[in-house]
Amino acid sequence: MVTHPYSIYIWHAAHGVRGQPTWYEALQAFTEDDALYTANLIHMDSNAVIKVMRYGLNLACFPDEHTVELCERQIAQQQTRLLEQEEV
């Protein structure tokens, strides 16, 4: 049983040459209103890229959906590069 179905993820860019970009789960919320309100406050304070998810589906993206998609694409490219390096 899931106690807090809503999760707030904050984007962390790659640090250094070998660092990997990733989403960090910063908070879980019990209601959608709490999750959206908190994510909006975090974004307004830090200008971070944030996504609110429930059961693996994006409910909201801050600042917008396009920015979150770019972050997802960067993770996919990094994983592809790592796989290519392992094959060599």
N, C-alpha and C positions, 0 to 999 in steps of 0.2 A: 504494500500500500504506500502510495506517495503522500507525504505529509505536506510538502510545499511544491506544487506543480509548476510554478513559474520561476524561471531562472533569468538572471541578468548577467550577461557576459560583456567584458570589457576587452577591447583589442589591445594587445601588446605587440609592438613591432619588434623585429629582430634586432638584437643588440650584438654588435661585433660581427666579425666575419663568419663565425660558425653558429651564431645565434639563429633561432628559428622563430618566426612569427607565430603567435598563438592567441586563442581566446581564453580568457581567465574568468572562471565563474566567481563573480564577486558577491552575489547575494541570491537567496531564494526567498520567494514571497508566497503567501497563502492565497492572495486574491489578485486578480488582474489589475484592479485599480491601484493597489499598493505597488505592484511591480512597475507599472507605467509611470506612476508618480515619482517613485524613487529613481528610476532610470532617467527621467527628465531632469530631476535635480542634479544627479551626478553629471549628466551631459552639460547642463548649464554652468556648473561649477568648474569642470575640468576640460570641456570641449573634447572629451574622449569619444571614440567610436564605440557605440553600445548597441547590443541587440537583446531584445526580450523574447524568450522562448518558452513554449509550453509543449511538452512531449515531442521535442525535436523540430517543432515548426516555429518559424519566425513570426512573432506577433507585431513587433514594432522595431524600427531601426532608427538610431540617432547618429548623425544628423539626418541621413536619408538612406533609402534602400540601396541606391547606387554605390555609396561609399562602403557599405557592408559587403556588397558583392565584390568590390575591388579587393577588400581584405581577404575574402574567401578565395579569390583567384590567386592572390599572392601566396597563400598557404599551399594551394594545389601546385603552383609552380615550384615552390621550395621542395615539396615532397617528390615531385618528378625529378628534380635535380639530384636529390639524395639517392633515389633509386638508380639513376644513371651512373652515379659515382660508385655505388656498390657493385654494379655489373662490371665495371672496368677493373 
